[in-house]
Amino acid sequence: MNHTLILKRAWSILWNYKVLWVFGFLLALTSAGGANGGGGNGSGYRRPAETFPFRLEDLPPELERSLRGMERWFTPDMLSFWIGLGIALICLALLVGIIFAIIKYVSLVAQMRMVDEYETKGEKAGFRQGWRLGWSRFAWRVFLIDLVIGIPLTILLVGLFGCALLPVILGAVGDGEPGLGWVMTTIGLVFLLLFVVLVVSLALGLVINLIRRTCVLGGSGVIDSIKLGVKLFRTNLKDVSVMWLILAGFHIGYTIVIIPVVLLLLGIGLAAGVGAGAAIYFGLQAVASQGAAIATAVILGIFIFFTMMGLPLTFLEGLRLTYFSTTWTLTYRELVGSKLAEVLDISPDLPLPAEVEPPSL
């Protein structure tokens, strides 16, 4: 396999087939959930009232009245309202998750099929045609493939994590509190689990791209795609591993290059968010209460900050995902084409017929 030629061809497609950017942006946007791993700082702990450095009476009168007016929202009579709001937010989150999943898998399949048809026919698809290519049974199959692979792995990792914590639990049950030996055993098992997670992630990263393209471009079912994708990986272990390592190196380089871009966007976002928030605050202060002006300014400032940072970074991440997806599609076509040539006893040096010759670089 000529890895350099594939990488150059993927780069050429990236810059000449700009409709793919749209699907890359959608893919980056819908694949970014769960990035903020959350903290537990918002627990039920409350500081004693006497330790607060100020009292409500020490605040400006308008702000004190605004805060005291909010107390009515937390009375026992409002319990049913908060329960209903919580249920509504959960349903909204589920709906957004479903919509994001649909957009993600349709965009993923659309990129694969658009690149494949471009290489086969030399024709570029528009956005609507590309969406129709993605909106197919293959998107559902790719989703099922991720479930079939992801659910058992998640259950296994959760079980292994529970086993890693077992020494500490047994020590706490037996002796009242775990001794040093139990703690050290647990730490060792946790590090071993992290190593296992790393190995599994690397193995999955090597084979998942071939499995998905076996489904989408090869037309196989869910289980058959997994079997054939693994078989294709095993028979082309060297070529696939080299391509994965090259793209991993590109990813590391991209991460290093993007750091100054993130810092620049951070400064721009902070300046825009603080400036807009201050302008809104002073503009509303004359016509609204101080509490309402502060709340509006903070919300608008945060929205502008994340917009100024998020949109450019999502666009750049979409370009990276598009390039990687195109590279793996071309790699799959090369692997399948070489195997077909071996079966048909076709020399790879012979030129392709004119009607199926791929576009020149």
N, C-alpha and C positions, 0 to 999 in steps of 0.2 A: 504494500500500500504506500502511495506517495502522500505522506501526511502534509508536506509543505504545499503541494498542489491543492489539496482539499481545503486547507486553511486560507489560501489565497482566493480560491473560488468562493468560499463562504464570505470572505471580506468583500469581494466584488458584488455578490448578491445583496449583502447588507446595505451597501451604499447605492445600489441601482434599483432596489425593489423596496421603496420607502413605505409602501402600504404595510409591510411587515412590522414597521416601527409602531404602528397603531396597536397591533396585537401584542407586540412586546411590551408596550406601555400598560395595556390592560392586564397582561400576565404579571408584570411587576407590581401593579397596584393591588391585585387580588391575591398575590402570594406573600404579601408583607405582613399579614395578620399574625399576632402573637409575638411581635418583636419586642414589645415592652414586657419583660418577664415579670413584672409586677412585684411589689414589695408587700410586706406584712406590716408596714408601719401604721396603717390605719386600723389597728385592732381596737378592741373594746376598752383599752386602758384610758382612764381619764385622770388628769392631774388634780389633786385636791384644790378646792377653790381658793384656799388661803395661800397657795404657792404662786398664783398668777401675779405677774408684775403690775397689773392694772385692774381696775374695776370698771363696769359699764358706766358708772357715774363719772369716771374720769375722762370719758370720751366726749367729743363735741356733741352738743344737744341733738342735732339732726341725725348724726350717726347713731347715737344712743337710741333715739326713737325708732330708727329703721331696724336696729337689731332686736329691740324689744317687740316690735311688730311681728318679727319672724317667729317669736315663741309660740304663737297660735298654731303654727304649722306642725308643731311637735307635741301636741296634746293628745290624750288617749282617744279623743273623738276623731282624730285624723288617722288612726291606725288602719282602718279599712281603705282609706285613700292611698296610703303608702304601699299596702299589699297589692292593690290593683295596679298602681304604677309599676311596682316591681315585676308583676306578671306581664304587663304590657311591654316593658323594656326587654324582658327575656324573649318574648315572642318577636319583637322587633329585631333583636340580635340574631335569632334563628333565621328570620326572613332575609336579613342582610347576608348571613353566612351562606344561605342557599343561593342567593343571587350571585355572590362572589364566586362560589364554586362553579356555577354554570358558566360565568364569564371566563374563569380560569381555564377550564377544560376545553371550552369551545375555542379559546385563543390558542391553547397548546396544540390542539389538533389542526386548527386552521394554518398555523405556521408550518407544520409538517407537510400537509397536503399541498399548500401553495408552493413551497420550495420543490417538492417532488414533481408537481405538474409543470413548474417552470423549467426544470431540468429535462423533463420528458418531452414537452411540447414547445418550449421556448415562449410561452405566453404568460403574461402577468395578469393576475386577477385584481379586481377592485375590492374595496372593503366589503360591499354587500355580497359579492361572489365568494370572497374569502370567508365571510361569516357563515354562508350556506355550506361551505366545505367543512367548517368546524362544527356546525350544528348538525350532527349526524350520530348514528349509533356508535361510532368510534369514540366520541367524547364520553359517552356512558360507559363503554368498555374500559377506557383508560381510567375512569373514576373507580370502576370495580376492581381493576388491577391494583390500584393504590390501596384500596380497602383490603383486598385479599392478602397483600403483602404487609400492609401497615398494621392491621389489627393483631395478627399473631405476634409480630415483633413487639408491639406495645405491651401486650399481655406478658410476653416472655421477659421483657426488660423490667416491668413492674414487679413480677415475681422474683427476679434476680435481685432487685433493689430491696425487696422485703427480706430475702435471705441474707443480704449484706447487713441489714439492721438487726437480724436475729440474735447475734451474740450480745449486743447491748440490752436488748429486751429480756433475754434470759438472765443476764447478770442483774438487771434491775428487779426482776421477779424473784430471783433466788436470794440475793444478798441485800435487797433494799435499795442499793445503788450500784451501778456497774463499776467493776474494778478497772485498773489500768490495762490488764490483759484483754478484757472484753472490748474496751475502747480501741486498743491498737488493732485487734482482730477485725473490728468493724471498719476502721480506716483502711486497712489493707484490702478488705473485700470491696470497699467502695472504689478504690483506685483500680482494682482488677475489673470491676464493672465498667468503669469509664474506658478502660482499654478495650473491653469487649464491644462497647457502644461505638468506639472509634473504628474498630475492625469491621463491624457490621455496616456502618455508614459508608466506609470506603468500598466494601464489596457491593453494596446496593447502588452506590453511585456509578460503579463500573458497568453494571448490567441493566439498570432500570431504563436507560435511554434506548437500548436495543429492544427491550421487551415492549416498550410503548410503540416503537416504530414497526415492530413485527405485527402488532395489532393494527395500527393505523394504515401503514403502507402495504403490509402483507395480507391484511384482511382476516387474520386469525381471531379465534375466540379468546376469552379471558385466560383460561387455563392453558390452552395451546400456545398463546402468546408468551406466557411465562416459560413454558418448556422450551419452545423454539428460540426464544431470546437467550436463555441460559446456554442452550446448545450452540448458538451462533457465537456467543462470547467464549465458550470453551474452545471452539475450533479456531478462533482468531484471537487467542489470549494476548499475544504479543502486540498485534496492531491496535487492538482496543485499549490495552494498558498504556501504550505509548501516547495515543491520542488523549486519553484521560489525564495523563501526567502533563502534557502540553497545555491543555485547557486549565488544569489546576495551577500551573505556573502563570498563565494569563490572568487567572482570577486573583492570585496574590499580587501580581503587578497592578491590576486594576484597583485593588484595595489600597495599595500604597499611593497610587496617583490620585485617587479620589479624596484622600485626606485633606490636602489644601483646598480642594473644591468645597468640602464640607465646612471647613473653617471659614472660608469666604462667605458661603451661604448663611452660616450661623451669624456672622456679623451683620450681613444685609437683613436677615430676618429679624434680629434683635432691634436693629435701628428702625426698620419699618413698623414692627409691632409696637415698640415703645412710643414711637412718634405718633402713630395712628391712635393708640390708646390715650396718650396725653391730649391729643386734639379733641377726641370724643369726650373726654372727661371735662375739659374746660368748656366745651360747647354745650354739654348737657347740664353743667352745674347751675347755670342760670335758670333753667326751665324745669329741672327735676331735682329730686332729693339727692343728697350726697351719696347715700348708699346705692341708689339706682345708677347714678353716674359712674361710681367706682366699678360696680358689677358689669355694666355695659362696656366700659373701657377695657377691663381685664379680659372679658370674653372675646371682644373684637381683636385686641392685641395678640392674644394667644392664637386665634384663628389665622390672622395675617402671618404670624411667625411661622406656624407649621406649613402654611401654604407656600410661603417664599422658600422654605427649605425643602418641603416634600415633593413638589411638582418637578423641579429640575433633577433631584436625585432619583425620583421614580423614572423619569425619562431616560437618564443615563443607565439605570439598571435595566430598563427595557431594551436598550440597545445591546447590552451585554447578554441578556437572555436570548435575544434574537440571534446574535452571532453564534452563541453556543448551540442553540437549537438547530440552526442551519448547518453547522459543522457536523453535528451528530446525524442529521438527515443525510448529508452527503456521505458520511462514513458508512451508514447502513446501506445506502445504494451501492457503494463501492464493494462492500463485503458480499452482499447478495449477488451483485453482478459478476464478481470474480468466481463465486461458487457456481453460478449458472454457466459461466464460460467453461469451467472445468467439466461440468456435466455434459455440455454439448460439444466438448473438445474443440472450442474456439480459441485461437491464439489471441492473447491480449494485444499483440502488436498489429493485428488486422484493423483497418479503419471501420468505424460504424457506418451503416447505411446513412445516406444523406438525410432521409426523413426523420431519423431518430438521433442524429448527431447533436450533442448538447451545445448550447451557445458558447462561442469562443470567449476566452478571457479578455 
